[in-house]
């Protein structure tokens, strides 16, 4: 069973008037809750994206530009395997 907590928030008057005129009385809390959930998900994605960018920078600084194509990676893998098996 989901628990609810009653809170008081302050909204700009024009925003509240638009909500009152658009959303039925029994649905307003749901609208606000959904909007807050969406915003929290958006902020979490931005935080994760920034973490990824930082990690990419660390990896680039450590290893430089790596091949981006699957064919290049496969060729590097084959060369590595050849070196390991003594073919090259």
N, CA, C and O atoms as CSV, one atom per row, in Angstrom:
chain,resi,resn,atom,element,x,y,z
A,1,UNK,N,N,0.836,-1.179,0.000
A,1,UNK,CA,C,0.000,0.000,0.000
A,1,UNK,C,C,0.885,1.250,0.000
A,1,UNK,O,O,1.777,1.383,0.838
A,2,UNK,N,N,0.642,2.137,-0.918
A,2,UNK,CA,C,1.444,3.349,-1.028
A,2,UNK,C,C,1.034,4.342,0.053
A,2,UNK,O,O,-0.150,4.573,0.299
A,3,UNK,N,N,2.041,4.916,0.685
A,3,UNK,CA,C,1.766,5.917,1.716
A,3,UNK,C,C,1.910,7.312,1.120
A,3,UNK,O,O,2.720,7.551,0.225
A,4,UNK,N,N,1.109,8.208,1.639
A,4,UNK,CA,C,1.139,9.587,1.161
A,4,UNK,C,C,1.474,10.505,2.316
A,4,UNK,O,O,1.191,10.200,3.475
A,5,UNK,N,N,2.074,11.618,1.990
A,5,UNK,CA,C,2.374,12.647,2.974
A,5,UNK,C,C,1.847,13.960,2.425
A,5,UNK,O,O,2.120,14.333,1.285
A,6,UNK,N,N,1.089,14.645,3.255
A,6,UNK,CA,C,0.541,15.936,2.856
A,6,UNK,C,C,1.627,16.993,3.065
A,6,UNK,O,O,2.255,17.059,4.121
A,7,UNK,N,N,1.833,17.815,2.036
A,7,UNK,CA,C,2.842,18.871,2.102
A,7,UNK,C,C,2.227,20.179,1.631
A,7,UNK,O,O,1.185,20.190,0.976
A,8,UNK,N,N,2.868,21.253,1.964
A,8,UNK,CA,C,2.451,22.567,1.500
A,8,UNK,C,C,3.542,23.102,0.593
A,8,UNK,O,O,4.715,23.135,0.967
A,9,UNK,N,N,3.149,23.522,-0.603
A,9,UNK,CA,C,4.108,24.109,-1.533
A,9,UNK,C,C,3.555,25.447,-2.007
A,9,UNK,O,O,2.345,25.675,-1.989
A,10,UNK,N,N,4.439,26.309,-2.422
A,10,UNK,CA,C,4.027,27.612,-2.958
A,10,UNK,C,C,4.260,27.601,-4.461
A,10,UNK,O,O,5.348,27.264,-4.929
A,11,UNK,N,N,3.231,27.973,-5.211
A,11,UNK,CA,C,3.318,28.042,-6.665
A,11,UNK,C,C,2.996,29.460,-7.110
A,11,UNK,O,O,2.240,30.167,-6.444
A,12,UNK,N,N,3.561,29.873,-8.225
A,12,UNK,CA,C,3.183,31.174,-8.760
A,12,UNK,C,C,1.666,31.203,-9.036
A,12,UNK,O,O,1.087,30.214,-9.484
A,13,UNK,N,N,1.057,32.328,-8.764
A,13,UNK,CA,C,-0.401,32.460,-8.890
A,13,UNK,C,C,-0.889,32.066,-10.288
A,13,UNK,O,O,-1.869,31.331,-10.411
A,14,UNK,N,N,-0.220,32.543,-11.342
A,14,UNK,CA,C,-0.650,32.228,-12.702
A,14,UNK,C,C,-0.597,30.728,-12.974
A,14,UNK,O,O,-1.480,30.180,-13.633
A,15,UNK,N,N,0.432,30.072,-12.468
A,15,UNK,CA,C,0.547,28.629,-12.651
A,15,UNK,C,C,-0.597,27.910,-11.959
A,15,UNK,O,O,-1.224,27.022,-12.538
A,16,UNK,N,N,-0.866,28.296,-10.719
A,16,UNK,CA,C,-1.962,27.649,-9.984
A,16,UNK,C,C,-3.310,27.895,-10.660
A,16,UNK,O,O,-4.148,26.995,-10.727
A,17,UNK,N,N,-3.515,29.106,-11.158
A,17,UNK,CA,C,-4.770,29.403,-11.862
A,17,UNK,C,C,-4.913,28.527,-13.101
A,17,UNK,O,O,-6.004,28.034,-13.389
A,18,UNK,N,N,-3.835,28.333,-13.826
A,18,UNK,CA,C,-3.876,27.472,-15.009
A,18,UNK,C,C,-4.189,26.033,-14.627
A,18,UNK,O,O,-4.962,25.361,-15.310
A,19,UNK,N,N,-3.595,25.558,-13.543
A,19,UNK,CA,C,-3.865,24.195,-13.076
A,19,UNK,C,C,-5.334,24.059,-12.689
A,19,UNK,O,O,-5.998,23.101,-13.085
A,20,UNK,N,N,-5.839,25.018,-11.913
A,20,UNK,CA,C,-7.241,24.967,-11.484
A,20,UNK,C,C,-8.197,24.967,-12.661
A,20,UNK,O,O,-9.222,24.286,-12.630
A,21,UNK,N,N,-7.870,25.728,-13.700
A,21,UNK,CA,C,-8.754,25.837,-14.856
A,21,UNK,C,C,-8.635,24.652,-15.810
A,21,UNK,O,O,-9.504,24.454,-16.660
A,22,UNK,N,N,-7.585,23.874,-15.683
A,22,UNK,CA,C,-7.323,22.801,-16.624
A,22,UNK,C,C,-7.545,21.407,-16.036
A,22,UNK,O,O,-8.045,20.510,-16.716
A,23,UNK,N,N,-7.169,21.236,-14.768
A,23,UNK,CA,C,-7.168,19.910,-14.151
A,23,UNK,C,C,-8.301,19.820,-13.136
A,23,UNK,O,O,-8.450,20.705,-12.294
A,24,UNK,N,N,-9.105,18.753,-13.208
A,24,UNK,CA,C,-10.190,18.594,-12.236
A,24,UNK,C,C,-9.657,18.512,-10.803
A,24,UNK,O,O,-8.520,18.097,-10.575
A,25,UNK,N,N,-10.484,18.908,-9.855
A,25,UNK,CA,C,-10.078,19.005,-8.451
A,25,UNK,C,C,-9.463,17.718,-7.915
A,25,UNK,O,O,-8.479,17.796,-7.179
A,26,UNK,N,N,-9.973,16.567,-8.234
A,26,UNK,CA,C,-9.443,15.322,-7.683
A,26,UNK,C,C,-8.172,14.827,-8.334
A,26,UNK,O,O,-7.609,13.819,-7.905
A,27,UNK,N,N,-7.712,15.515,-9.361
A,27,UNK,CA,C,-6.552,15.059,-10.129
A,27,UNK,C,C,-5.318,15.942,-9.974
A,27,UNK,O,O,-4.271,15.627,-10.538
A,28,UNK,N,N,-5.413,17.015,-9.240
A,28,UNK,CA,C,-4.314,17.989,-9.164
A,28,UNK,C,C,-3.094,17.447,-8.445
A,28,UNK,O,O,-1.967,17.662,-8.890
A,29,UNK,N,N,-3.304,16.745,-7.336
A,29,UNK,CA,C,-2.160,16.179,-6.615
A,29,UNK,C,C,-1.411,15.186,-7.491
A,29,UNK,O,O,-0.181,15.138,-7.477
A,30,UNK,N,N,-2.164,14.388,-8.258
A,30,UNK,CA,C,-1.538,13.434,-9.164
A,30,UNK,C,C,-0.699,14.121,-10.228
A,30,UNK,O,O,0.384,13.653,-10.579
A,31,UNK,N,N,-1.211,15.240,-10.738
A,31,UNK,CA,C,-0.469,16.009,-11.727
A,31,UNK,C,C,0.848,16.517,-11.144
A,31,UNK,O,O,1.901,16.392,-11.770
A,32,UNK,N,N,0.781,17.080,-9.963
A,32,UNK,CA,C,1.985,17.618,-9.318
A,32,UNK,C,C,2.965,16.479,-9.032
A,32,UNK,O,O,4.164,16.621,-9.272
A,33,UNK,N,N,2.464,15.352,-8.522
A,33,UNK,CA,C,3.329,14.216,-8.227
A,33,UNK,C,C,4.021,13.715,-9.498
A,33,UNK,O,O,5.222,13.447,-9.491
A,34,UNK,N,N,3.261,13.590,-10.583
A,34,UNK,CA,C,3.830,13.122,-11.847
A,34,UNK,C,C,4.881,14.097,-12.367
A,34,UNK,O,O,5.935,13.681,-12.848
A,35,UNK,N,N,4.595,15.387,-12.272
A,35,UNK,CA,C,5.559,16.394,-12.725
A,35,UNK,C,C,6.848,16.324,-11.904
A,35,UNK,O,O,7.942,16.448,-12.454
A,36,UNK,N,N,6.724,16.130,-10.609
A,36,UNK,CA,C,7.911,16.025,-9.756
A,36,UNK,C,C,8.702,14.756,-10.067
A,36,UNK,O,O,9.932,14.786,-10.111
A,37,UNK,N,N,8.003,13.645,-10.281
A,37,UNK,CA,C,8.697,12.402,-10.639
A,37,UNK,C,C,9.446,12.561,-11.958
A,37,UNK,O,O,10.587,12.118,-12.086
A,38,UNK,N,N,8.808,13.189,-12.930
A,38,UNK,CA,C,9.468,13.421,-14.220
A,38,UNK,C,C,10.710,14.287,-14.060
A,38,UNK,O,O,11.750,14.009,-14.656
A,39,UNK,N,N,10.600,15.328,-13.261
A,39,UNK,CA,C,11.746,16.222,-13.060
A,39,UNK,C,C,12.883,15.508,-12.331
A,39,UNK,O,O,14.052,15.697,-12.669
A,40,UNK,N,N,12.548,14.695,-11.343
A,40,UNK,CA,C,13.590,13.943,-10.636
A,40,UNK,C,C,14.289,12.955,-11.571
A,40,UNK,O,O,15.509,12.808,-11.512
A,41,UNK,N,N,13.526,12.278,-12.430
A,41,UNK,CA,C,14.133,11.363,-13.417
A,41,UNK,C,C,15.028,12.144,-14.379
A,41,UNK,O,O,16.120,11.686,-14.716
A,42,UNK,N,N,14.580,13.307,-14.818
A,42,UNK,CA,C,15.383,14.130,-15.729
A,42,UNK,C,C,16.702,14.535,-15.092
A,42,UNK,O,O,17.760,14.457,-15.716
A,43,UNK,N,N,16.622,14.970,-13.837
A,43,UNK,CA,C,17.847,15.377,-13.138
A,43,UNK,C,C,18.789,14.201,-12.916
A,43,UNK,O,O,20.006,14.359,-13.016
A,44,UNK,N,N,18.245,13.030,-12.618
A,44,UNK,CA,C,19.065,11.834,-12.431
A,44,UNK,C,C,19.763,11.476,-13.743
A,44,UNK,O,O,20.944,11.130,-13.742
A,45,UNK,N,N,19.032,11.560,-14.872
A,45,UNK,CA,C,19.655,11.276,-16.174
A,45,UNK,C,C,20.769,12.277,-16.464
A,45,UNK,O,O,21.832,11.894,-16.952
A,46,UNK,N,N,20.539,13.544,-16.171
A,46,UNK,CA,C,21.588,14.550,-16.390
A,46,UNK,C,C,22.815,14.247,-15.541
A,46,UNK,O,O,23.946,14.363,-16.014
A,47,UNK,N,N,22.594,13.861,-14.295
A,47,UNK,CA,C,23.709,13.515,-13.406
A,47,UNK,C,C,24.465,12.301,-13.954
A,47,UNK,O,O,25.696,12.293,-13.962
A,48,UNK,N,N,23.748,11.287,-14.408
A,48,UNK,CA,C,24.395,10.102,-14.968
A,48,UNK,C,C,25.146,10.441,-16.250
A,48,UNK,O,O,26.237,9.923,-16.485
A,49,UNK,N,N,24.571,11.306,-17.077
A,49,UNK,CA,C,25.231,11.719,-18.308
A,49,UNK,C,C,26.525,12.457,-17.989
A,49,UNK,O,O,27.548,12.222,-18.633
A,50,UNK,N,N,26.490,13.339,-17.010
A,50,UNK,CA,C,27.698,14.080,-16.628
A,50,UNK,C,C,28.756,13.128,-16.069
A,50,UNK,O,O,29.943,13.284,-16.357
A,51,UNK,N,N,28.336,12.148,-15.276
A,51,UNK,CA,C,29.280,11.148,-14.769
A,51,UNK,C,C,29.918,10.378,-15.918
A,51,UNK,O,O,31.117,10.103,-15.889
A,52,UNK,N,N,29.127,10.029,-16.926
A,52,UNK,CA,C,29.648,9.331,-18.089
A,52,UNK,C,C,30.651,10.206,-18.832
A,52,UNK,O,O,31.708,9.727,-19.244
A,53,UNK,N,N,30.326,11.481,-19.005
A,53,UNK,CA,C,31.265,12.392,-19.683
A,53,UNK,C,C,32.582,12.496,-18.924
A,53,UNK,O,O,33.650,12.520,-19.536
A,54,UNK,N,N,32.517,12.558,-17.609
A,54,UNK,CA,C,33.736,12.614,-16.807
A,54,UNK,C,C,34.541,11.322,-16.961
A,54,UNK,O,O,35.765,11.352,-17.081
A,55,UNK,N,N,33.840,10.196,-16.957
A,55,UNK,CA,C,34.524,8.911,-17.120
A,55,UNK,C,C,35.157,8.813,-18.514
A,55,UNK,O,O,36.273,8.313,-18.656
A,56,UNK,N,N,34.442,9.293,-19.543
A,56,UNK,CA,C,35.001,9.286,-20.890
A,56,UNK,C,C,36.272,10.119,-20.956
A,56,UNK,O,O,37.238,9.724,-21.609
A,57,UNK,N,N,36.282,11.259,-20.293
A,57,UNK,CA,C,37.475,12.109,-20.282
A,57,UNK,C,C,38.636,11.398,-19.613
A,57,UNK,O,O,39.764,11.445,-20.105
A,58,UNK,N,N,38.366,10.737,-18.491
A,58,UNK,CA,C,39.416,9.990,-17.791
A,58,UNK,C,C,39.981,8.899,-18.702
A,58,UNK,O,O,41.196,8.722,-18.793
A,59,UNK,N,N,39.079,8.164,-19.381
A,59,UNK,CA,C,39.525,7.086,-20.266
A,59,UNK,C,C,40.308,7.650,-21.456
A,59,UNK,O,O,41.316,7.068,-21.859
A,60,UNK,N,N,39.861,8.767,-22.018
A,60,UNK,CA,C,40.577,9.380,-23.133
A,60,UNK,C,C,41.961,9.834,-22.690
A,60,UNK,O,O,42.944,9.615,-23.398
A,61,UNK,N,N,42.044,10.472,-21.508
A,61,UNK,CA,C,43.332,10.918,-20.991
A,61,UNK,C,C,44.268,9.734,-20.762
A,61,UNK,O,O,45.479,9.853,-20.953
A,62,UNK,N,N,43.719,8.607,-20.357
A,62,UNK,CA,C,44.529,7.427,-20.044
A,62,UNK,C,C,44.923,6.651,-21.301
A,62,UNK,O,O,46.067,6.213,-21.420
A,63,UNK,N,N,43.979,6.475,-22.249
A,63,UNK,CA,C,44.221,5.600,-23.391
A,63,UNK,C,C,44.262,6.314,-24.735
A,63,UNK,O,O,44.657,5.711,-25.733
A,64,UNK,N,N,43.868,7.575,-24.787
A,64,UNK,CA,C,43.828,8.279,-26.061
A,64,UNK,C,C,42.612,7.872,-26.868
A,64,UNK,O,O,41.699,7.224,-26.357
A,65,UNK,N,N,42.608,8.262,-28.139
A,65,UNK,CA,C,41.479,7.954,-29.023
A,65,UNK,C,C,41.508,6.479,-29.382
A,65,UNK,O,O,42.510,5.982,-29.896
A,66,UNK,N,N,40.431,5.786,-29.119
A,66,UNK,CA,C,40.319,4.372,-29.453
A,66,UNK,C,C,39.529,4.217,-30.742
A,66,UNK,O,O,38.734,5.088,-31.096
A,67,UNK,N,N,39.748,3.101,-31.452
A,67,UNK,CA,C,38.985,2.891,-32.686
A,67,UNK,C,C,37.486,2.832,-32.405
A,67,UNK,O,O,37.050,2.301,-31.384
A,68,UNK,N,N,36.727,3.374,-33.309
A,68,UNK,CA,C,35.290,3.444,-33.096
A,68,UNK,C,C,34.528,2.393,-33.893
A,68,UNK,O,O,33.362,2.130,-33.600
A,69,UNK,N,N,35.160,1.791,-34.890
A,69,UNK,CA,C,34.409,0.851,-35.720
A,69,UNK,C,C,34.645,-0.582,-35.278
A,69,UNK,O,O,35.707,-0.924,-34.759
A,70,UNK,N,N,33.642,-1.403,-35.493
A,70,UNK,CA,C,33.746,-2.810,-35.128
A,70,UNK,C,C,34.834,-3.497,-35.950
A,70,UNK,O,O,35.525,-4.385,-35.450
A,71,UNK,N,N,34.987,-3.088,-37.207
A,71,UNK,CA,C,36.018,-3.697,-38.055
A,71,UNK,C,C,37.412,-3.415,-37.505
A,71,UNK,O,O,38.256,-4.310,-37.468
A,72,UNK,N,N,37.659,-2.181,-37.080
A,72,UNK,CA,C,38.962,-1.844,-36.492
A,72,UNK,C,C,39.214,-2.642,-35.230
A,72,UNK,O,O,40.324,-3.127,-35.008
A,73,UNK,N,N,38.209,-2.780,-34.419
A,73,UNK,CA,C,38.349,-3.532,-33.173
A,73,UNK,C,C,38.615,-5.008,-33.477
A,73,UNK,O,O,39.455,-5.636,-32.832
A,74,UNK,N,N,37.902,-5.557,-34.455
A,74,UNK,CA,C,38.119,-6.956,-34.842
A,74,UNK,C,C,39.540,-7.155,-35.369
A,74,UNK,O,O,40.181,-8.158,-35.054
A,75,UNK,N,N,40.033,-6.212,-36.164
A,75,UNK,CA,C,41.397,-6.305,-36.679
A,75,UNK,C,C,42.402,-6.263,-35.527
A,75,UNK,O,O,43.358,-7.038,-35.511
A,76,UNK,N,N,42.190,-5.362,-34.565
A,76,UNK,CA,C,43.090,-5.298,-33.408
A,76,UNK,C,C,43.060,-6.610,-32.625
A,76,UNK,O,O,44.095,-7.084,-32.156
A,77,UNK,N,N,41.868,-7.191,-32.487
A,77,UNK,CA,C,41.730,-8.454,-31.766
A,77,UNK,C,C,42.484,-9.567,-32.497
A,77,UNK,O,O,43.168,-10.379,-31.876
A,78,UNK,N,N,42.347,-9.591,-33.835
A,78,UNK,CA,C,43.041,-10.617,-34.617
A,78,UNK,C,C,44.551,-10.446,-34.511
A,78,UNK,O,O,45.272,-11.431,-34.349
A,79,UNK,N,N,45.042,-9.206,-34.601
A,79,UNK,CA,C,46.470,-8.953,-34.454
A,79,UNK,C,C,46.962,-9.396,-33.081
A,79,UNK,O,O,48.036,-9.982,-32.953
A,80,UNK,N,N,46.176,-9.113,-32.073
A,80,UNK,CA,C,46.553,-9.525,-30.715
A,80,UNK,C,C,46.611,-11.044,-30.620
A,80,UNK,O,O,47.558,-11.602,-30.066
A,81,UNK,N,N,45.589,-11.712,-31.165
A,81,UNK,CA,C,45.570,-13.180,-31.139
A,81,UNK,C,C,46.753,-13.762,-31.914
A,81,UNK,O,O,47.364,-14.739,-31.482
A,82,UNK,N,N,47.070,-13.157,-33.057
A,82,UNK,CA,C,48.216,-13.612,-33.847
A,82,UNK,C,C,49.515,-13.468,-33.063
A,82,UNK,O,O,50.356,-14.367,-33.073
A,83,UNK,N,N,49.673,-12.335,-32.386
A,83,UNK,CA,C,50.865,-12.113,-31.567
A,83,UNK,C,C,50.961,-13.136,-30.436
A,83,UNK,O,O,52.043,-13.637,-30.130
A,84,UNK,N,N,49.826,-13.437,-29.824
A,84,UNK,CA,C,49.797,-14.388,-28.707
A,84,UNK,C,C,50.112,-15.805,-29.186
A,84,UNK,O,O,50.736,-16.582,-28.462
A,85,UNK,N,N,49.682,-16.140,-30.400
A,85,UNK,CA,C,49.902,-17.496,-30.898
A,85,UNK,C,C,51.233,-17.634,-31.619
A,85,UNK,O,O,51.587,-18.738,-32.034
A,86,UNK,N,N,51.987,-16.540,-31.781
A,86,UNK,CA,C,53.294,-16.574,-32.396
A,86,UNK,C,C,53.262,-16.498,-33.908
A,86,UNK,O,O,54.296,-16.704,-34.544
A,87,UNK,N,N,52.117,-16.211,-34.513
A,87,UNK,CA,C,52.011,-16.093,-35.945
A,87,UNK,C,C,52.745,-14.845,-36.422
A,87,UNK,O,O,53.348,-14.848,-37.495
A,88,UNK,N,N,52.696,-13.794,-35.640
A,88,UNK,CA,C,53.380,-12.547,-36.013
A,88,UNK,C,C,54.574,-12.333,-35.148
A,88,UNK,O,O,55.282,-11.338,-35.306
